[in-house]
Structure formats: C-alpha cells, structure tokens
C-alpha cells in the first residue's frame, strides 16, 4: 500500500484555504464573520476535505483545495444547526463552547446559512474546473444537503424514527454521515475525470465508511469523558441506535463487515494501493480501538 501523504501538511493547507475563503473577521458584519471563523477554524479533523484531496490525487492545486473545502463548509454548517437548543441542545463542540453559546442563536443560524451559501459559491468560482463538473458537483451537493440527505437525517434523528429497524437506522446513518463522505470522495473522483463505475464504487465505499463512522460516534457517545470527544456525550442515551440494538458480537460483526465492504469498494474503484486507502486504514484503527475500550 502506498504510504499516506503527509496528513498534517494537507490539513494545514486545508485550514489555510478555509481562511482564504471567508471574509475577514474585521469585515462588516463583524459579529457574523467572527462567529464563522470561530465555528470553522476550531480543532476539526478535516476528514472530509482529506477524502477529496486523496481521491483527486492532486493535493497541491488551488482549485482542488478549494473544492475539497466545500464539504467542510457544509459539515460545519450542519454541526452548528445540530447543536442548537431546538435540535440537540449541546454545549460543547470541537473542545470549546458551541457557536450559539459563544455568540448567539441568531448568529449561529445565520453563520450556518452563510456557510451553505459560500459552499455553492466556491464550486461556481473555480476557474480551472469545467462547467459540466461544476454542475455535477452542485447537483450532488443539493441532494446531500436536502431532505434525502443531511436535512432528512437530522429530522429523523430528532424524531428517533424509525425505531428498532436496523436497516432503516443504517439508512439514517447514511443520511447523517455517509452522504457527505460520499460527496467528498466522489468530488475528488470527478476532478480526476473518472468514470461512472468508479463513482458507483466510491458511493458504496462511502455508505460502508459512513456506517463505521457513525458506529464509532455512538461508541464515543457512551464515553463519560468529554475530553475524549471534544463535544457533549450521552446525547443519544434516549435514542435507538445500532449500538443499543446490537449485541457485542453483532457490533464486532458489523465493524468487520463494513470494513471489508469499504476495502472491497476501494479496490473496485482502483484506490486499494493509494494514500486514500492508507487514510481509511488509519480510521479503522480508531474504530476498532473504541470497540475494544467498550469491551466489544
């Protein structure tokens, strides 16, 4: 397997690009722009931009970096909304108070809206990306954000529906998490001009990887140490999750099956010996470590 690119360096370039994409904090309306900087430039993992960069396999082009940042803008917008009192009523995010607590609920909502607006603007304003690719990426993002993606996943999560149906909960996990991973890796493939067969394989990879990531998030939510997560824990205690439905043996089986599926789909897409696959394997170590700490 190809050694992974310097992830620390890639994250540094992503952070620098995110800073370039936003208005300066001193630009009016200053309170809104300060809130955006606060929400976006915290200690995030930048996993979604990394997936785009590694799928594109050209990490130094300015247009690739800008397109990679689109998923982080959308992800941050979703976190701001997810934390609001009318949603999960959280207090901590990325190791510090949530945006609505540090600023205000109205500022947080407007910052989230502006991040979504900015995401589409970034796609439209990449001069080195052809028009057909921009249209495909924009259409994909619209689906990912909408009622069949993040918005639908959020309302289903709030309602805790459907209850007790494993396949339906897996679909919820895809809407909450996997669909934005899908957007990230497929955008990278589109920037390379790869074909529909590759995009199909990466879509299947993202569903498996999203399931793994959400199971991992469930496991962290069971932790009693906020320091480990950087956000509130026990948020899902009253909700039906796969972790609450599975026996320890079933959790191990789900982790193993999803990892095998993710690896197979990366192989189908031609990424099995890539830096993308190496990054994914690093994430698997974290997933399996959390399972061991929970005794599963």
Secondary structure, 3 states (H helix, E strand, C coil): CCCCCCHHHHHHHHHHHHHHHCCCCCCCCHHHHHHHHHHHCCCCCCHHHHHHHHHHCCCCCHHHHHHHHHHHHHHHHHHHHHHCCCCCCCCEECCEECHHHHCCHHHHHHHHHHHHHHHHHHHHCCCCCCHHHHHHHHHHHHHHHCCCCHHHHHHHHHHCCCCCCHHHHHHHHHHHHHHHHHHHHHHHHHHHCCCHHHHHHHHHHHHHHHHHHHHHHHHHHCCCCHHHHCCCCCCCCCCCCHHHHCCHHHHHHHHHHHHHHHHHHHHHHCCCCCHHHHHHHHHHHHHHHHHHHCCC
